[in-house]
């Protein structure tokens, strides 16, 4: 019977689906595998279901000599060496769609928490230091009627922007392609990156991590933003240069930020912990029952197709089938 290796336990429906067809081996530890463990686990697997915390590169492909494919339990796939896999005609897949709304909702949660200083206020209440209402306490920024900048108008960026309709916001977006849905539904305007940065009251990042988007937000960009602006990142950590974000928050170059992803996960720049005008969550944007379960089932379906020699529905490198 063919063997599947899952690099960390995922919601049970995905495992159950795979067990109908294959022998399934799951990482027994509730943590990412060490490099040695990853290489050993993939060595005799006919298929691998991996996570964004697994670096799947040439060394892994060399070890996984039997593998018929790698199904990534994530929508992003910067952890996969796509070029190397393609040269070897190894199929790769991801899990788009099922986590779109969950991630968009988390971006809004971070936006409101940062704008209205929710975490700061919570901290004061828990400490017992609040002595009663005052007219100048925890004054934050308005959301309704303000300008929203969306960097990356793919599935998640589109869902995020559409949810702004209830707040009568002016929406600017940057993307390589025009987004007719956003333009027709909410009157969004496609613009260049610098204009978006200068004019937005809130900027939410939804672009993939690429060479050209690594450290897209750095010290110079923060000086271009409004001092009253907030930055939201639920995409990938390295898109924001954390050390520069720390300086911008501490120096008042921007009003606040809400981030769910980090440059060197699980570590975060020590300075981030000192910023009171920052809301931090531990990469949980997709953490809803339906989204995480949907990701598990979709990744399992993708892997089943690969094991059968078929093209998976969410293939990242479809050119291997031509």
N, C-alpha and C positions, 0 to 999 in steps of 0.2 A: 504493500500500500504506500502511495506517495506520502511524503512527510512535509508538513508546513511548520515553520518556525515563526513565532510571534515574539517580538523583542520586549514587549511589556504587556501585562494584562490589560485587555480592552473590555468594554461592555460585553456581557455574556452572549447576547444574540449573535454577535459577529463570530465568536468562537464556536457557538452551536452550529452555525451554518457551515463553517469549515469542517467541523467534526463529522458531518454527514458524508463527506467525500474523502477525507484524508486523516492521517495520524497527525495530531496537532501537539506541538511542544510549545509551552508558554514559559517565558522568563518567570521563575518563581519569586523573584525579588521585586518589591515595590520601589524600584529605582531604575534609572537608565543602566544598561549594561556597560561594564568596562570594555575597553577596546578588545582585550583578550577574550572576554566572554562573548562579545559580538562575533568575532572571527570564528570561535569554536562553535557557536550556535548555528551559524549559517553554513558551516563547512559541509554538513551532510544533509542539508535541507533542499527539497525540490522546489520550494517556494518560500518567500519571506514576506511577512507583514511587518513593516518597520514604522518607527515614529520619527517625528521631527528632531528628536534628541539623538538620533543615530546618524552618524556620518557614513553614508554609503558611497564608497569611492573605489578606486582601482584595487586597493588592498583587499577590500571586502569581495569584490568581484573575482579576484584571484582565488580567494578562499572558498567562495560559494560556487564551486565548479559544476554542481548539479542543478543550480537554481534556474527555474524557467521564468522567473520574474520577481519584481519587488513592488509590493503594494504599499504606498505611503499613507499612513493614518494622519493626514493633514491636507489642507488645501495648498499651502505653500510647499515648495520642494527644493529650496536652496540647500537642503542637506543631502541631496542626491547629485552625483556627478552624471548629469544627463548625457553629456558628450561621450564619456567613456562607455556608458551603458549602450548608447546607440551604436557606437563602433563595434560592439560585441553582439549587437542585435538582441539585447536583453530588454524586455518591455518594462516600463515603469508606469505607475499610475498614482493619482491623488484622489482627494475626496471633496471636490467643489460642490457648491449648492446647498448641501444639507446643513451647513453651519452659517449660511449667509445672514439670516435674520438674527441669530444669536450674537454674532460678532458685531453686527450693526447696532443692536440694542446695548451691548456693553460699551461701545463707543459713546453712545448717548448717555449712559450711566456715568461714565467718566467725565463727559463734558459738563453735565449738571453738577456733579460732585465738585469739580474744579471751579466752575463758575460761581456756585453758591457756597463754597468753602465748607462743605458738609463734613469732611474729615476733621478739619480744624475745630469745628463746632462740637463734634462728637467727642473729641479729645478733652475739651474743656468741661463738658458735662460729666464725663466719666471721672475726671479728676476732682470734682466737687468744687472747682474754682469759680463757677458761675454764681454771681451774686444778684441776678435779676436783669430784666430787660433794660437795654439802653439804646438810644437812637443811633449810635455810631459803632455798634458792635457787628463784627463780621459782615461788613458791607461787601457784597460781591458784584458780579457783572450781570446785566440783563441778557437774556437769550432771545426773547421774542423781538422780531423786527431787525435783528442784527445780521451781519454778513457772515456766511458760513463758507469756508474754503475746503474743498474736497480734493485731496491729492491722490488721484487714481480712481477712475470711474468704471471699474469692473463690476462684478456681481455685488460685492460687499459695499463698495463705494456708492453704487447706485441705490442699494437698499437703504443705506445710511442717509443719503441725501433726500430720498423720497420722504423719509420720516420727519423731515424738517417742515413739511407743509403745514402742520398744525401750529407752527410757531411763526408763520409769515416771514420767513427769512429770505434774504437775497442770497442766492447760491452761486458761487464761482467754482469751477472745476478745471483740473488739468488732466490730460490723458493724451495718449498718442492718437486716439480716434474720437470723433464727435459722438456724443451720446444723445441720440434723438429722444430717448425716453425721458431723460432729465430735462431736456430743453422744452419738450412739449408738455410735460406734466407739471413742472414747477418753474418754468422759465429760467432754468439754470443757464449760465453763460460760460462757454469754454474760453479760457484765457491762458496767458503765459504764467509760468511759475512765480516770477518776481511780482507781477501785478497781484496775483492771489495772496502772496505773502504780505504785501504792503496793505491791502485793503480789507483783509478778513479779520473778524473779531474772534472767530474760532477756526482752527485749522485741524482737520482730521485726516490722518494718513491711512491710505488703503491701497498703496502700490506694492508690487512685489519687490523683494530684495534682489537687486541686480548690481552689477558693477557701477552703473551710472546712478543708482539710487543709494548706494552706501554712503553714509554721512551726508545725505542730501540736506539735512538740517544741521547746521554748524554755526559757529559764532557770528559770521557775517550775516547769515540769514536771520538769526535772532535779533540783530540790530535793526533789520528792516521791518520786523513785525511791530505792530502797535504795542505800546506798553501795557495796554489793557487786554491784550489778546491771550488766548489759551491754546495750547497745543495738545492734541490727542493722538496717541499711537497705539493701535491694536493690530498693526501689520507685522513688522519684524524690527527687532531692537536696533540692529546696526544702521537702520535708516537715519537714526538720530545719534549724533555724537554726544554721548552722555556727559562727558566732562564739560562740554560747552553748554549743555542744557542746565547743568548745575550752576554755572556762572550766570547764565541768563536769568534763572529764577532767583538767585541770591542777590543779584545786582538790580533787580527790578526792570530788566529789559523786556520781560513779558510778565503778565499777571499770574499765570499758573499753567499747570499741565496735568494731564492724566495719562498714565502709561501702563500698558499691560504686558509689554515685551521689553527685553533688555539686550544690550550688546553682547554680553558674555554670560548667558543664562547657565545656571541659576544665580550667578553673582550679579550684583548691580554696583555701579560706581558708589563708593561709600558716601560721597557728598549728597547723593539723592536722598538718603535717609534723614539728612539734616534740613531738607527743604520743606517748610510747613505749607507752602503753596503748591505742593505736589501730591497727587493721589496716585498710589501704586497698587496694582493688583498682580498676582502671580500667574500670568499667562492663562487666564481663565475665560477669555472672551467666548469660547465655544462651549463652555461648561454648563450646558443644560441637558436634561435627560434625553430629549428628542434629538438634539444635535450630536451628542457624543455617541448615542446608540446608532443614529443614522450613519455616522462616519464609520463605525465598526462594521455595519452590514454592507455598506458600499465598498469598503476596502476588501471585505471578504469576497464580495461578488467579483471585484476586479481580479483578485488573486485566483479565484476559481477559473475564470476565463483564461488567464495566463497558463495555468496548469494544464488546461485542455488544448493549449496551442492556439487559442482564439484571441482576438484583439479585445482588450478590456474596454469597458464603456468610457472610462476616464483616462485614456492613454496619454501620457506626457510626450512620448516619442513615437507617434504613429508612422513616421517615415520608415521604420524598420519593417513594416508590412508591405511596402511597395516593391 
